[in-house]
Amino acid sequence: MSSPRRPYVPSPDSPAGRARRAPSAGRKPAWLRIRLETGPAFNRVRHLVGRHRLHTVCEEARCPNVYECWSAGTATFMILGDVCTRRCGFCAVTTGRPPSPPDPGEPARLAEAVATLALDHVVITSVDRDDLPDGGASHFRRVVEAIRDRAPACAVEVLTPDFKQAPGRALDEVLAARPQVFSHNIETVPELYRIARPGSRFEHSLELLAQASRRKAEFGGTTKTALMVGLGETDEQLETTMARIAACGVDVLAIGQYLQPTPDHLPVRRWVTPERFARLAEIGRELGFRHVEAGPLVRSSYRARDHRPGATLPPGDGATPAGETSS
């Protein structure tokens, strides 16, 4: 049986429970306004997702840019179901025990949707599946291979969990599929892992990215991660974390504003200004990242096609303008 359709609520006296009662930053500033577009392209993607019984992180994680991205005919697909075995304080995905094993028909259905949409770049992510011996790595591989068979011109980016059960074996499985981009999100500074990512370890995630980065020549791709700001981190903690990630050889870094999905989730502790995001992009480039996306509404899949090997970076690489949405 899966858990009820609600976020995990920690004990009021636990560190995570106390953090959720911390003062918030107040109302959203003007630079976080989002354009709503639900035209024919948006409806086409929604129809295909429903017809093929697929999940998207756009919906499950309540991405603020679902309207823009779907209207552009793009989406980030979430595999391995829609119930996560972790209890992150920032995430809107349902937590609990997944009700079923991986769906063997999912790779073919997802590949068909990618082909129908004529995508040239697709992002595949998943919930955490700590109930599986390999964390779902073999399913990731089957999905990538199915897309290659059905839509060979489409580049594939994988955004994986940390595979804490067997990270070495899981990474072997995923990289054997040769994705153009291997991505795993650090999410926040190590000082906040206890309240934001209980069940996860900063050092484990950093090592996964380091291992993938050391194997870029083997799988022929790039590596990537993302951070949220506004959870209570200090500027010094954030810049130190960026430096530690850069030292692992990661190519691409995305930085965006944390947005509280529901009142039961961690509050927003500060609104980071567009000017500060521009400075973070500069710091990232100084640290050696090949590409940095930084802006209030940047998410890990923003401009994803620009992060694959050989991509020509767009003019103004770095900070996202305040009024520009992203995913």
Secondary structure as UniProt FT lines:
FT   TURN            12..13
FT   HELIX           15..20
FT   HELIX           30..32
FT   HELIX           40..51
FT   TURN            52..53
FT   STRAND          55..56
FT   HELIX           57..60
FT   TURN            61..62
FT   TURN            64..65
FT   HELIX           66..71
FT   TURN            72..73
FT   STRAND          76..79
FT   STRAND          83..84
FT   TURN            89..90
FT   STRAND          94..95
FT   TURN            104..105
FT   HELIX           106..117
FT   STRAND          121..126
FT   TURN            130..131
FT   TURN            133..136
FT   HELIX           137..150
FT   TURN            152..153
FT   STRAND          155..159
FT   TURN            164..165
FT   HELIX           167..176
FT   STRAND          181..183
FT   HELIX           190..192
FT   HELIX           193..196
FT   TURN            198..199
FT   HELIX           202..214
FT   HELIX           216..219
FT   STRAND          222..229
FT   HELIX           235..247
FT   TURN            248..249
FT   STRAND          252..257
FT   TURN            263..264
FT   HELIX           274..287
FT   STRAND          291..294
FT   TURN            296..297
FT   TURN            300..303
FT   HELIX           304..307
FT   TURN            309..310
FT   TURN            315..316
FT   TURN            322..323
//
